[in-house]
Amino acid sequence: MAGHIYQDVILEQHVRLFRGAMDAECLFMDVNARPHRANIVDECLQSEDITRMDWSAYSPDLNPIEHVWDMLGRKIAARQPPNTCLPELRRVLLDEWCNIPQDPIDNLKLSMPRRCTACIASPGRHTPY
């Protein structure tokens, strides 16, 4: 995905719309992917007065969504029989996404201070979380 596509599809169609519903203290979080760092994206975020959270490119495991993607992937992989076509996979992904319980997501959010503290305490080394 190129920066201009990220801007058009994600920032313009989703982030910008939700920005109006958020308070002035909200932070936008991305994962340091190359399209997220394009100049056009920086300009768009600045023009919308959206503050980007500083995020380490070397700690994607700290991002809670990565763990949610893992939950979803495990549910899809465990399905029998496996999906054989894209329309069926799309339907199954949407079904499984809607069925992810809120408790594990809440636990991920609650674990963030502990995860960040562990990461800071052992820069560049294994973290015990």
Salt bridges, closest charged atoms under 4 A:
GLU12 OE1 - ARG16 NH1 3.12
ASP30 OD2 - ARG37 NH1 3.20
ASP30 OD2 - ARG52 NE 3.08
ASP42 OD1 - ARG52 NH1 2.87
GLU48 OE2 - ARG16 NE 3.48
ASP70 OD2 - ARG74 NE 2.77
GLU88 OE2 - ARG91 NH2 2.72
ASP95 OD2 - ARG91 NH1 2.51
GLU96 OE2 - ARG79 NH1 2.62
ASP106 OD1 - LYS109 NZ 3.59
